[in-house]
Amino acid sequence: MDRTGLADYLRRARTRLAPGDVGLSVGPRRRTPGLRREEVAQLAGMSTDYYTRLEQRRGSHPSRQMLTALARALRLTDVERAHLFHLAGEEPPRRGVSSDHVRPGLLMILDRLHDLPASVMSDWGGMLAQNTMSVALVGDHTGTNLIRRWFTVPGARDLAPPEKHEQHARAHVAALRAVAAARPDDPGPAALVSELRAGSQEFETLWAEHDVVVRRPSPKRFLHPVVGVLDLDCEVLLGDGHSQQLVVHSARPGTRTHERLELLRVVGLQDLTPSL
């Protein structure tokens, strides 16, 4: 671990970012360029004290998960992320397999979508990043796999109408099968398939039907526990390589759903996060 190099790289990466680049307000008393240490720590989901110690060459060895979170918070490219891993004495994630590193371009768009629920997902169900509206709509599931949740977590289907449960389950299985077949050397989707075939009889039954489908944008109905029924349009922007997707939900102006979505935006996360 190159403590001096890591500290210098983190500091330079932090100072080259403006608050607006990561969806933060500038504020009235910002005298230094770039992000503050506490802002990077918040974006990466770690304590300010630990991040400060990294920049001061005093921090303990960061885990791979923490390095991934820092790369995302600092909007690093794939090459820059690999350099970060090398400085920390870690082997960078392999190319050619699915990655939870969200590309800076997708994060930049996500940061600017303040009034619509938006998230970045992997093509095999991983929730990689969410904006505030997405968290208000479905809860904070960043870092989890939604296909795994659907088949293994009680209450994970509560936001979907019961009559749509089978349709969603089939779509999840078919999409996962398509990805697993397209990238047979990618350990992530293969491991998830093995896990769910062993742990969910429903998944195993649907897997045996051998349906394959690529997800298409379509209207979605959500049963939100506070604002009520939301009939939302869904648009999907594919990232480079199509392994990551920016998913945006919206409502047509003048509809009841649009009014309820506005209510969700105004009240934000105040006691609205569904406990699933």
Sequence and secondary structure as in RCSB ss.txt:
>XXXX:A:sequence
MDRTGLADYLRRARTRLAPGDVGLSVGPRRRTPGLRREEVAQLAGMSTDYYTRLEQRRGSHPSRQMLTALARALR
LTDVERAHLFHLAGEEPPRRGVSSDHVRPGLLMILDRLHDLPASVMSDWGGMLAQNTMSVALVGDHTGTNLIRRW
FTVPGARDLAPPEKHEQHARAHVAALRAVAAARPDDPGPAALVSELRAGSQEFETLWAEHDVVVRRPSPKRFLHP
VVGVLDLDCEVLLGDGHSQQLVVHSARPGTRTHERLELLRVVGLQDLTPSL
>XXXX:A:secstr
  HHHHHHHHHHHHHT  GGGGT    S   SSS  HHHHHHHHTS HHHHHHHHTT      HHHHHHHHHHTT
  HHHHHHHHHHTT     TTS      HHHHHHHHH  SS EEEEETTSBEEEE HHHHHHH   TTSBHHHHH
HHSTTTTTTS GGGHHHHHHHHHHHHHHHHHH TT HHHHHHHHHHHHH HHHHHHHTTT         EEEEET
TTEEEEEEEEEEE GGGSEEEEEEE  TTSHHHHHHHHHHHHTTTTT    
